[in-house]
Amino acid sequence: MRRASSNLASSLLSRTLAAASSPAPNRFLHSALYRSTTTGGSYDHRRWFSSLLRPYTAASLGVAGAMFTAVAATSVYQEALAKEPPPPEVIPKDVVLYQYEACPFCNKVKAFLDYHDIPYKVVEVNPLSKKEIKWSEYQKVPILVVDGDQLNDSSAIIDKLGQKILSKKKADEEDEETKWRRWVDNHLVHVLSPNIYRNATEALESFDYITSNGNFSYTEKFSVKYAGAAAMYFVSKKLKKKYNITDERASLYEAAETWVDALNGREFLGGSKPNLADLAVFGVLRPIRYLRAGKDMVEHTRIGEWYTRMESVVGESSRIKA
């Protein structure tokens, strides 16, 4: 059961249980200590036991009512968060993603594929040799090959898949969803590198994740981890200057709060279900969520509840294991 719906059910159940059961112990004690038997024998005893059992009967009914309410609420919540996979006839037969595991743009594409339950294979590209994409004139990732057709650039990939699979028309440039997707590409991604490489410790943590999940030989893992961490530490300083970032964490927290403000009290930017902007923000944040930077972001901003909802609704990866 999803975390959010489980918490909702538990809360409803515990409150009703408390209300239903609290009077029973006091009434039992009162009857046991002060009730006297009179002539009339068995009839009076039946009445006495009946009075004792009455609060427990009420409590049982209360428990049953609480369980029904909790189950109903859980069902409604799960229905609201239920995914809407595309019709089987429009799902591509062969989807291959060429990626770097830690790349935010690649993770944006994966969030789209996972949410829509589109099965895909992954080819992890070695960032040093790029031998896995030697066949392509386009030498960046992500590259998505859909039934033999090559798609490049994360936002363009999602647009084309949306039009083909979801029959989603190209949105207006001033549309809210489009505006925030553009914000992800033009702003949010640029505050990530200065945060995950802001000092030697965090740079090593990031490259430990990269080398553990990337396509590297044993010797490459060692050299890339330490040489890469040192290089990106200095690159991050240049990125700070390029994007006018003075305080890395403050810029990350500000971006997270800006996104929460955009939700304006809604579960998702798309309302009751995520739209492409929700998936884009979730996708680019997913690689850093459990690094030091991501943990700090969740601890010091309001984005945690939305992120948890997104984890629940996106669900398990639809990646085909090799």
Disulfide bonds with the S-S distance in Angstrom:
none
